[in-house]
Amino acid sequence: MHSAKIGLALGSGAARGWAHIGVIEALEEAGIRPHVVCGCSIGALIGAAYVAGRLSEVKEWALSMKWRQMVGMLDIRLTGGGLINGKTIARKLEQLDINAPIESYDIAFAAVAAELSSGHEVWIRHGRIDDAVRASIALPGILSPVAIEGRWLVDGGLVNPVPVTACRALGADVIIAVNLNADFFEARGSATAAMQSRRLQPEPAHKGASTLPTGKVDDIALRLLQPGTSAPGYFAVLITAINIMQDQITRSRLAGDPPRVLLMPAMGALSPLDFNRASEAIEEGRICVEHALPALRRAIKLTPVDL
């Protein structure tokens, strides 16, 4: 019998992306190991960590994430195409040793981004894996775009939030896709209610280096993250608007090129800004895989070649 070449498509979803850690851990425990990993945005970050053999380190980092560390990573500036420069995130990837050339890893990997000048979908398959991740997570209006090979790239969720097509192009027979946003609106009733459901209570922020005057960056960051008492905050509006767009794109792309198994963790209680709730997200990823194991095992046994 032909052995299935398994592809794992990890979707976008900001903080909900910690669920990818639980998904991968549960798949591994079930003996399901992908040969191809393609990620978009936070999916690119977690996928890169897995390919680089650093998933446990990223999990430890995620579980330790508090408001103080989160705000400290927001190197806010008012120029450069985004509120956040992203250098702090890039340094973190380097510290975690997620920075080798993509082609040097045993598992095939691609990070999905969008070219700013043309809107074209870009699959980053060569060069430093941390650069690929940094481009894939460059959410417009928040993280500044990244220049790779003369092209300015932004978040891949603008074009392909759950990159099934990239997995298929890299030779996967059986594709397992993870859509983190299937219940984004259903669980909340409306986009506005989604970001007002829980008032954030951040810890005292870390006074880190910034391009803004000392003491100002933390105040600005907290004001941007904090939802208002009568209206959503800046990040809330921006991320919810992007989720509306990505939801429509995801439905269309998955209808046209469906995966063999679609995993949809129940993420309703988690906002895309809840980076400090990794434990809950990881657990939801695990539960989702456990429920889907019969379908996963059938899919891997019956490859397209066998059919």
VOBA-1610 file (N, C-alpha, C; in pm, whole numbers, padded with zeros to 5 digits, always signed):
BEGIN
Met+00085-00121+00000Met+00000+00000+00000Met+00088+00125+00000His+00052+00219-00078His+00124+00346-00085His+00119+00418+00049Ser+00233+00468+00094Ser+00239+00542+00220Ser+00201+00687+00195Ala+00107+00735+00273Ala+00057+00871+00252Ala+00162+00974+00289Lys+00174+01074+00205Lys+00258+01190+00236Lys+00165+01294+00298Ile+00182+01320+00424Ile+00088+01402+00500Ile+00130+01548+00497Gly+00033+01634+00470Gly+00056+01778+00475Gly-00026+01840+00587Leu+00032+01937+00654Leu-00037+02007+00763Leu-00045+02155+00730Ala-00167+02206+00714Ala-00190+02347+00681Ala-00238+02419+00806Leu-00155+02507+00859Leu-00184+02576+00984Leu-00232+02718+00955Gly-00354+02748+00996Gly-00417+02874+00960Gly-00383+02991+01050Ser-00425+03108+01007Ser-00403+03232+01082Ser-00504+03243+01195Gly-00479+03336+01287Gly-00572+03352+01399Gly-00515+03424+01519Ala-00398+03486+01502Ala-00334+03560+01612Ala-00320+03470+01735Ala-00366+03516+01853Ala-00345+03440+01976Ala-00412+03304+01974Arg-00516+03290+01893Arg-00580+03159+01881Arg-00482+03055+01827Gly-00376+03102+01764Gly-00277+03013+01704Gly-00202+02926+01802Trp-00206+02961+01931Trp-00143+02870+02028Trp-00208+02732+02021Ala-00331+02724+01972Ala-00399+02595+01958Ala-00322+02502+01865His-00249+02557+01771His-00169+02474+01680His-00071+02386+01757Ile-00021+02436+01869Ile+00073+02357+01951Ile+00003+02230+01999Gly-00118+02244+02051Gly-00193+02128+02097Gly-00226+02033+01985Val-00260+02088+01867Val-00291+02005+01751Val-00170+01920+01714Ile-00054+01982+01703Ile+00067+01909+01662Ile+00106+01805+01766Glu+00099+01841+01893Glu+00133+01745+01998Glu+00042+01624+01994Ala-00088+01647+01977Ala-00183+01536+01973Ala-00164+01449+01849Leu-00134+01511+01736Leu-00106+01434+01615Leu+00017+01345+01633Glu+00122+01403+01690Glu+00245+01326+01714Glu+00219+01208+01806Glu+00144+01231+01912Glu+00113+01124+02007Glu+00033+01012+01942Ala-00043+01047+01839Ala-00122+00947+01765Ala-00040+00882+01653Gly+00085+00920+01642Gly+00171+00864+01538Gly+00153+00926+01402Ile+00090+01042+01397Ile+00067+01112+01271Ile+00168+01226+01259Arg+00266+01208+01171Arg+00374+01306+01157Arg+00376+01360+01014Pro+00355+01490+01000Pro+00349+01548+00864Pro+00485+01550+00795His+00479+01534+00664His+00599+01546+00580His+00612+01686+00523Val+00499+01758+00520Val+00492+01893+00467Val+00417+01980+00567Val+00470+02097+00597Val+00402+02192+00685Val+00397+02328+00617Cys+00278+02383+00602Cys+00262+02517+00547Cys+00182+02600+00647Gly+00227+02722+00672Gly+00161+02803+00771Gly+00136+02944+00724Cys+00031+03002+00779Cys-00003+03140+00750Cys-00007+03217+00882Ser+00063+03327+00891Ser+00062+03414+01007Ser+00107+03336+01131Ile+00027+03330+01237Ile+00066+03255+01357Ile+00088+03109+01323Gly+00020+03058+01220Gly+00042+02922+01175Gly+00181+02902+01120Ala+00236+03007+01057Ala+00373+03001+01007Ala+00471+02995+01123Leu+00443+03073+01228Leu+00531+03075+01344Leu+00535+02938+01413Ile+00418+02880+01439Ile+00414+02750+01506Ile+00468+02640+01414Gly+00435+02649+01286Gly+00486+02552+01191Gly+00638+02556+01182Ala+00694+02675+01182Ala+00840+02690+01177Ala+00904+02632+01303Ala+00841+02655+01418Ala+00894+02599+01542Ala+00896+02447+01537Tyr+00791+02388+01482Tyr+00784+02242+01472Tyr+00890+02189+01376Val+00900+02250+01260Val+00998+02207+01160Val+01140+02219+01215Ala+01164+02323+01295Ala+01297+02347+01350Ala+01324+02266+01476Gly+01226+02187+01521Gly+01245+02107+01640Gly+01244+02188+01768Arg+01174+02303+01766Arg+01172+02392+01882Arg+01031+02416+01934Leu+00941+02323+01907Leu+00802+02343+01948Leu+00789+02350+02100Ser+00862+02267+02171Ser+00852+02267+02317Ser+00899+02399+02375Glu+01001+02460+02314Glu+01050+02590+02361Glu+00947+02700+02336Val+00882+02693+02220Val+00777+02792+02190Val+00658+02771+02283Lys+00627+02647+02312Lys+00518+02620+02406Lys+00550+02679+02543Glu+00671+02661+02589Glu+00712+02717+02718Glu+00699+02869+02718Trp+00741+02930+02607Trp+00731+03076+02593Trp+00584+03118+02595Ala+00500+03046+02521Ala+00358+03081+02515Ala+00292+03070+02652Leu+00323+02964+02724Leu+00262+02943+02855Leu+00307+03045+02958Ser+00424+03103+02935Ser+00476+03204+03029Ser+00430+03345+02993Met+00358+03358+02880Met+00321+03491+02831Met+00222+03559+02925Lys+00263+03675+02975Lys+00178+03760+03059Lys+00166+03896+02990Trp+00076+03978+03041Trp+00058+04109+02980Trp+00188+04190+02981Arg+00266+04175+03086Arg+00391+04251+03094Arg+00485+04215+02979Gln+00503+04082+02955Gln+00590+04040+02845Gln+00531+04078+02710Met+00400+04064+02698Met+00334+04093+02571Met+00352+04239+02531Val+00324+04329+02625Val+00338+04472+02594Val+00483+04508+02572Gly+00573+04440+02645Gly+00715+04466+02628Gly+00766+04432+02489Met+00695+04342+02418Met+00736+04303+02283Met+00686+04401+02177Leu+00600+04493+02215Leu+00542+04585+02118Leu+00633+04706+02100Asp+00730+04691+02008Asp+00825+04800+01982Asp+00758+04902+01891Ile+00669+04980+01952Ile+00583+05072+01877Ile+00663+05188+01818Arg+00629+05221+01694Arg+00682+05340+01628Arg+00573+05392+01536Leu+00588+05513+01491Leu+00483+05576+01411Leu+00521+05589+01264Thr+00631+05526+01223Thr+00672+05525+01082Thr+00708+05382+01044Gly+00717+05357+00913Gly+00760+05226+00867Gly+00649+05133+00825Gly+00527+05184+00813Gly+00419+05103+00760Gly+00346+05018+00861Gly+00379+05031+00990Gly+00309+04954+01093Gly+00337+05013+01229Leu+00245+04995+01323Leu+00265+05046+01458Leu+00378+04974+01529Ile+00400+04848+01496Ile+00500+04767+01563Ile+00609+04730+01464Asn+00733+04755+01501Asn+00846+04729+01412Asn+00867+04580+01391Gly+00854+04501+01496Gly+00870+04356+01483Gly+01009+04305+01514Lys+01104+04394+01546Lys+01240+04349+01574Lys+01248+04265+01701Thr+01163+04297+01799Thr+01163+04220+01922Thr+01118+04077+01896Ile+01017+04061+01810Ile+00970+03927+01774Ile+01078+03853+01697Ala+01147+03922+01606Ala+01255+03860+01529Ala+01367+03813+01621Arg+01401+03894+01722Arg+01505+03855+01817Arg+01463+03732+01897Lys+01335+03725+01930Lys+01286+03610+02005Lys+01300+03482+01923Leu+01268+03487+01796Leu+01283+03371+01709Leu+01429+03327+01702Glu+01519+03425+01696Glu+01662+03393+01692Glu+01706+03330+01823Gln+01658+03382+01936Gln+01691+03324+02066Gln+01642+03180+02078Leu+01529+03152+02015Leu+01473+03016+02018Leu+01537+02924+01916Asp+01635+02975+01841Asp+01707+02898+01740Asp+01616+02856+01625Ile+01522+02944+01591Ile+01436+02922+01475Ile+01483+03020+01367Asn+01597+02990+01307Asn+01658+03088+01216Asn+01745+03028+01107Ala+01741+02896+01090Ala+01820+02833+00985Ala+01751+02846+00849Pro+01822+02820+00740Pro+01757+02821+00608Pro+01646+02716+00601Ile+01535+02753+00540Ile+01421+02661+00528Ile+01462+02530+00462Glu+01547+02541+00359Glu+01586+02422+00284Glu+01675+02327+00364Ser+01722+02368+00481Ser+01810+02282+00562Ser+01732+02187+00652Tyr+01601+02205+00663Tyr+01521+02120+00753Tyr+01471+01995+00681Asp+01447+01891+00758Asp+01402+01763+00701Asp+01257+01770+00653Ile+01174+01848+00720Ile+01034+01861+00683Ile+01017+01978+00586Ala+00950+01955+00475Ala+00925+02063+00379Ala+00838+02170+00445Phe+00872+02297+00420Phe+00802+02407+00487Phe+00781+02523+00391Ala+00667+02589+00406Ala+00642+02713+00333Ala+00561+02806+00423Ala+00598+02933+00423Ala+00521+03035+00493Ala+00449+03119+00388Val+00323+03146+00411Val+00243+03221+00314Val+00242+03369+00350Ala+00268+03452+00251Ala+00263+03597+00267Ala+00191+03657+00146Ala+00170+03787+00150Ala+00109+03858+00037Ala+00201+03971-00005Glu+00218+03987-00136Glu+00302+04096-00186Glu+00222+04226-00184Leu+00277+04326-00119Leu+00205+04450-00097Leu+00175+04523-00227Ser+00266+04520-00323Ser+00249+04599-00445Ser+00150+04537-00544Ser+00138+04404-00541Ser+00053+04336-00640Ser-00065+04261-00581Gly-00058+04230-00452Gly-00161+04148-00390Gly-00144+04000-00415His-00035+03962-00481His-00014+03822-00514His+00020+03740-00390Glu-00023+03615-00390Glu+00013+03520-00285Glu+00157+03475-00306Val+00233+03473-00198Val+00375+03436-00204Val+00399+03320-00109Trp+00462+03214-00159Trp+00502+03102-00075Trp+00653+03114-00052Ile+00693+03140+00070Ile+00835+03156+00102Ile+00891+03019+00138Arg+00979+02968+00053Arg+01031+02832+00068Arg+01182+02828+00081His+01246+02942+00072His+01391+02947+00080His+01434+03064+00169Gly+01555+03058+00215Gly+01607+03163+00301Gly+01579+03134+00448Arg+01617+03226+00534Arg+01602+03207+00678Arg+01455+03191+00716Ile+01430+03091+00798Ile+01292+03061+00834Ile+01231+03170+00921Asp+01314+03238+01001Asp+01261+03347+01084Asp+01219+03466+01000Asp+01291+03492+00890Asp+01250+03599+00799Asp+01115+03565+00734Ala+01098+03437+00698Ala+00971+03394+00638Ala+00855+03412+00735Val+00878+03375+00861Val+00774+03391+00963Val+00743+03538+00984Arg+00845+03619+00993Arg+00825+03762+01017Arg+00741+03826+00906Ala+00762+03782+00782Ala+00682+03834+00670Ala+00538+03784+00679Ser+00520+03658+00714Ser+00387+03598+00716Ser+00298+03656+00826Ile+00359+03708+00935Ile+00280+03763+01046Ile+00264+03915+01039Ala+00310+03976+00929Ala+00309+04123+00919Ala+00167+04174+00893Leu+00084+04172+00997Leu-00056+04213+00985Leu-00065+04362+00954Pro-00126+04399+00841Pro-00132+04540+00802Pro-00193+04628+00911Gly-00132+04741+00935Gly-00179+04835+01036Gly-00122+04808+01173Ile-00062+04688+01193Ile-00005+04653+01322Ile+00145+04629+01309Leu+00183+04526+01234Leu+00325+04494+01214Leu+00372+04549+01080Ser+00488+04609+01079Ser+00541+04667+00956Ser+00574+04557+00855Pro+00561+04587+00725Pro+00592+04488+00621Pro+00740+04453+00619Val+00772+04343+00552Val+00909+04293+00547Val+00953+04285+00401Ala+01076+04329+00374Ala+01131+04321+00238Ala+01211+04193+00223Ile+01170+04107+00128Ile+01243+03985+00096Ile+01260+03978-00054Glu+01385+03970-00097Glu+01418+03963-00239Glu+01354+04076-00318Gly+01357+04196-00260Gly+01309+04314-00330Gly+01159+04334-00329Arg+01086+04250-00256Arg+00940+04263-00249Arg+00898+04291-00105Trp+00804+04385-00089Trp+00749+04411+00043Trp+00633+04314+00068Leu+00645+04237+00177Leu+00548+04132+00206Leu+00473+04160+00334Val+00345+04119+00336Val+00260+04135+00454Val+00190+04002+00483Asp+00109+04003+00586Asp+00042+03884+00638Asp-00029+03802+00529Gly+00000+03672+00528Gly-00058+03584+00427Gly-00207+03561+00443Gly-00261+03599+00560Gly-00405+03584+00580Gly-00488+03669+00487Leu-00427+03766+00423Leu-00498+03850+00326Leu-00532+03774+00199Val-00460+03664+00174Val-00480+03592+00048Val-00513+03445+00066Asn-00460+03383+00171Asn-00480+03238+00189Asn-00466+03202+00337Pro-00570+03227+00417Pro-00560+03208+00561Pro-00534+03065+00607Val-00577+02966+00529Val-00551+02825+00563Val-00488+02760+00439Pro-00356+02753+00433Pro-00286+02725+00306Pro-00285+02580+00261Val-00403+02529+00228Val-00415+02394+00175Val-00344+02383+00040Thr-00362+02484-00044Thr-00303+02478-00179Thr-00152+02467-00174Ala-00089+02535-00079Ala+00056+02529-00067Ala+00100+02388-00030Cys+00028+02324+00061Cys+00061+02186+00100Cys+00050+02093-00020Arg-00056+02112-00097Arg-00077+02025-00213Arg+00034+02046-00316Ala+00074+02170-00336Ala+00181+02199-00432Ala+00314+02140-00388Leu+00334+02126-00258Leu+00458+02069-00207Leu+00454+01916-00202Gly+00349+01858-00256Gly+00345+01713-00275Gly+00268+01633-00174Ala+00190+01696-00088Ala+00114+01622+00012Ala-00002+01545-00053Asp-00018+01419-00014Asp-00130+01337-00061Asp-00254+01361+00025Val-00233+01364+00157Val-00341+01381+00253Val-00314+01509+00331Ile-00406+01603+00323Ile-00385+01732+00388Ile-00478+01747+00506Ile-00418+01777+00620Ile-00491+01809+00743Ile-00481+01959+00761Ala-00594+02026+00763Ala-00595+02172+00775Ala-00656+02213+00908Val-00606+02324+00962Val-00656+02376+01090Val-00708+02517+01068Asn-00840+02532+01083Asn-00906+02663+01071Asn-00941+02710+01211Leu-00874+02814+01257Leu-00892+02863+01394Leu-01009+02959+01409Asn-01065+03005+01299Asn-01163+03113+01306Asn-01303+03073+01261Ala-01329+02943+01255Ala-01459+02898+01206Ala-01573+02947+01294Asp-01546+02962+01424Asp-01653+03003+01517Asp-01632+03144+01570Phe-01552+03222+01500Phe-01516+03355+01553Phe-01638+03441+01581Phe-01735+03442+01488Phe-01853+03525+01506Phe-01969+03448+01569Glu-01979+03320+01536Glu-02089+03240+01589Glu-02089+03238+01741Ala-01971+03229+01801Ala-01963+03216+01946Ala-01989+03347+02019Arg-01990+03458+01946Arg-02003+03587+02011Arg-02127+03665+01970Gly-02181+03633+01855Gly-02303+03701+01812Gly-02277+03816+01718Ser-02169+03891+01741Ser-02135+04001+01653Ser-01989+04037+01672Ala-01934+04105+01572Ala-01793+04143+01580Ala-01767+04240+01694Thr-01859+04332+01717Thr-01839+04429+01825Thr-01844+04361+01960Ala-01941+04274+01979Ala-01951+04203+02105Ala-01831+04115+02129Ala-01771+04067+02021Ala-01656+03979+02035Ala-01544+04044+02115Met-01518+04170+02089Met-01407+04235+02155Met-01447+04307+02283Gln-01575+04307+02314Gln-01621+04370+02437Gln-01659+04268+02542Ser-01646+04140+02509Ser-01695+04035+02597Ser-01618+04025+02728Arg-01492+04068+02728Arg-01412+04057+02849Arg-01318+04175+02858Arg-01333+04256+02961Arg-01245+04372+02975Arg-01108+04325+03019Leu-01004+04370+02947Leu-00870+04326+02976Leu-00818+04390+03104Gln-00741+04312+03182Gln-00682+04361+03305Gln-00532+04337+03299Pro-00459+04421+03227Pro-00316+04397+03209Pro-00236+04420+03335Glu-00122+04348+03344Glu-00028+04371+03452Glu+00052+04496+03421Pro+00129+04550+03517Pro+00214+04665+03490Pro+00308+04634+03376Ala+00319+04726+03281Ala+00398+04700+03160Ala+00546+04717+03186His+00626+04646+03105His+00771+04655+03114His+00820+04777+03037Lys+00906+04854+03098Lys+00960+04973+03033Lys+01078+04933+02944Gly+01047+04885+02827Gly+01152+04839+02737Gly+01196+04948+02642Ala+01300+04916+02560Ala+01350+05012+02463Ala+01244+05038+02358Ser+01239+05160+02307Ser+01135+05197+02213Ser+01181+05314+02129Thr+01116+05331+02015Thr+01145+05447+01934Thr+01067+05568+01983Leu+00980+05547+02082Leu+00906+05657+02142Leu+00969+05693+02275Pro+00941+05813+02331Pro+01001+05853+02457Pro+00972+05753+02568Thr+01070+05733+02658Thr+01056+05639+02768Thr+00929+05668+02847Gly+00856+05562+02878Gly+00734+05578+02955Gly+00610+05595+02869Lys+00627+05646+02747Lys+00513+05669+02658Lys+00468+05541+02588Val+00565+05455+02553Val+00532+05337+02473Val+00434+05246+02546Asp+00455+05225+02676Asp+00368+05135+02749Asp+00226+05189+02759Asp+00216+05320+02778Asp+00084+05382+02786Asp+00011+05370+02654Ile+00083+05394+02544Ile+00023+05383+02410Ile-00019+05239+02382Ala+00071+05145+02413Ala+00041+05004+02387Ala-00083+04959+02463Leu-00090+04994+02591Leu-00205+04953+02671Leu-00334+05017+02623Arg-00325+05144+02581Arg-00444+05210+02530Arg-00493+05145+02401Leu-00399+05102+02316Leu-00437+05036+02191Leu-00497+04899+02216Leu-00442+04826+02313Leu-00490+04692+02342Leu-00619+04691+02422Gln-00636+04791+02507Gln-00750+04794+02598Gln-00879+04834+02527Pro-00984+04751+02533Pro-01111+04792+02473Pro-01172+04907+02551Gly-01241+04995+02484Gly-01305+05107+02551Gly-01429+05064+02627Thr-01480+05152+02709Thr-01598+05118+02787Thr-01725+05124+02702Ser-01724+05202+02596Ser-01844+05214+02514Ser-01820+05178+02367Ala-01696+05154+02330Ala-01664+05119+02192Ala-01539+05032+02191Pro-01522+04949+02087Pro-01403+04864+02080Pro-01276+04948+02068Gly-01164+04892+02117Gly-01036+04959+02105Gly-00979+04947+01966Tyr-00863+05011+01944Tyr-00800+05016+01811Tyr-00771+04877+01757Phe-00696+04795+01833Phe-00662+04661+01788Phe-00788+04576+01769Ala-00886+04596+01857Ala-01010+04518+01848Ala-01080+04542+01715Val-01093+04668+01677Val-01158+04701+01550Val-01079+04645+01432Leu-00947+04667+01434Leu-00864+04625+01322Leu-00864+04473+01305Ile-00843+04401+01413Ile-00836+04256+01405Ile-00971+04196+01370Thr-01079+04251+01426Thr-01212+04200+01392Thr-01244+04224+01245Ala-01208+04341+01193Ala-01232+04370+01052Ala-01154+04273+00963Ile-01030+04246+01000Ile-00949+04153+00922Ile-01007+04012+00930Asn-01061+03976+01047Asn-01123+03844+01061Asn-01246+03830+00973Ile-01323+03937+00958Ile-01439+03933+00868Ile-01393+03898+00726Met-01288+03967+00683Met-01234+03944+00550Met-01177+03802+00537Gln-01098+03761+00636Gln-01034+03630+00628Gln-01136+03516+00633Asp-01244+03535+00706Asp-01347+03433+00712Asp-01407+03407+00574Gln-01433+03515+00501Gln-01489+03500+00366Gln-01387+03435+00272Ile-01261+03475+00282Ile-01157+03416+00197Ile-01140+03269+00228Thr-01137+03235+00358Thr-01118+03096+00399Thr-01230+03007+00346Arg-01355+03051+00358Arg-01468+02972+00309Arg-01455+02946+00160Ser-01417+03049+00086Ser-01404+03035-00058Ser-01290+02943-00096Arg-01174+02962-00032Arg-01057+02882-00067Arg-01077+02735-00030Leu-01136+02708+00086Leu-01156+02569+00128Leu-01263+02500+00044Ala-01362+02576-00002Ala-01464+02517-00089Ala-01403+02477-00222Gly-01311+02558-00273Gly-01249+02529-00402Gly-01141+02423-00395Asp-01074+02411-00281Asp-00966+02314-00266Asp-00969+02260-00124Pro-01064+02170-00094Pro-01081+02123+00043Pro-00969+02028+00087Pro-00934+02030+00216Pro-00839+01933+00269Pro-00909+01799+00290Arg-00832+01693+00315Arg-00895+01565+00346Arg-00963+01571+00483Val-00896+01635+00580Val-00954+01651+00714Val-00939+01798+00755Leu-01050+01856+00796Leu-01049+01995+00842Leu-01072+01997+00993Leu-00975+02044+01066Leu-00984+02057+01211Leu-01028+02198+01246Met-01127+02209+01333Met-01178+02340+01373Met-01190+02345+01526Pro-01081+02377+01595Pro-01086+02385+01741Pro-01195+02482+01787Ala-01259+02448+01897Ala-01365+02534+01952Ala-01301+02650+02027Met-01278+02759+01956Met-01202+02872+02010Met-01291+02989+02051Gly-01421+02967+02062Gly-01514+03076+02084Gly-01482+03165+02202Ala-01427+03108+02309Ala-01401+03187+02430Ala-01274+03268+02421Leu-01196+03248+02316Leu-01064+03312+02306Leu-01062+03420+02199Ser-01023+03538+02238Ser-01006+03649+02145Ser-00871+03636+02074Pro-00859+03689+01952Pro-00729+03690+01885Pro-00622+03768+01961Leu-00662+03845+02062Leu-00566+03921+02141Leu-00526+03851+02271Asp-00583+03733+02297Asp-00559+03664+02424Asp-00430+03583+02422Phe-00318+03648+02398Phe-00191+03577+02393Phe-00153+03520+02529Asn-00211+03572+02634Asn-00181+03525+02769Asn-00270+03409+02813Arg-00345+03350+02719Arg-00432+03236+02751Arg-00392+03113+02669Ala-00261+03092+02660Ala-00209+02983+02577Ala-00254+02847+02626Ser-00261+02828+02756Ser-00298+02698+02811Ser-00434+02652+02760Glu-00531+02744+02758Glu-00665+02711+02710Glu-00664+02679+02561Ala-00591+02760+02484Ala-00586+02739+02339Ala-00521+02605+02306Ile-00411+02573+02373Ile-00341+02447+02347Ile-00432+02329+02378Glu-00505+02337+02487Glu-00596+02230+02525Glu-00706+02211+02421Glu-00759+02321+02367Glu-00863+02310+02264Glu-00808+02243+02139Gly-00683+02272+02105Gly-00622+02205+01991Gly-00611+02055+02012Arg-00572+02016+02131Arg-00562+01874+02164Arg-00698+01804+02155Ile-00798+01866+02216Ile-00932+01807+02217Ile-00984+01787+02076Cys-00961+01886+01992Cys-01008+01879+01853Cys-00949+01758+01781Val-00820+01735+01799Val-00755+01620+01734Val-00808+01489+01791Glu-00825+01483+01922Glu-00877+01360+01984Glu-01013+01322+01927His-01100+01421+01907His-01232+01395+01850His-01224+01351+01703Ala-01121+01399+01634Ala-01110+01372+01490Ala-01025+01250+01457Leu-00972+01182+01556Leu-00878+01073+01529Leu-00933+00964+01437Pro-01059+00920+01452Pro-01108+00818+01358Pro-01103+00865+01213Ala-01145+00988+01189Ala-01142+01042+01053Ala-00998+01058+01004Leu-00909+01100+01092Leu-00769+01117+01055Leu-00706+00984+01015Arg-00734+00880+01093Arg-00675+00749+01062Arg-00729+00693+00931Arg-00859+00714+00907Arg-00916+00669+00779Arg-00853+00744+00662Ala-00836+00874+00680Ala-00781+00957+00571Ala-00639+00917+00536Ile-00560+00885+00637Ile-00420+00849+00611Ile-00409+00712+00547Lys-00499+00621+00584Lys-00497+00488+00526Lys-00541+00490+00380Leu-00641+00573+00349Leu-00693+00579+00213Leu-00637+00701+00141Thr-00521+00688+00082Thr-00461+00799+00009Thr-00522+00811-00129Pro-00502+00922-00198Pro-00552+00937-00336Pro-00501+00828-00428Val-00380+00780-00406Val-00325+00673-00492Val-00404+00543-00474Asp-00437+00514-00346Asp-00513+00392-00319Asp-00653+00398-00377Leu-00712+00517-00374Leu-00848+00532-00426Leu-00851+00519-00578
//
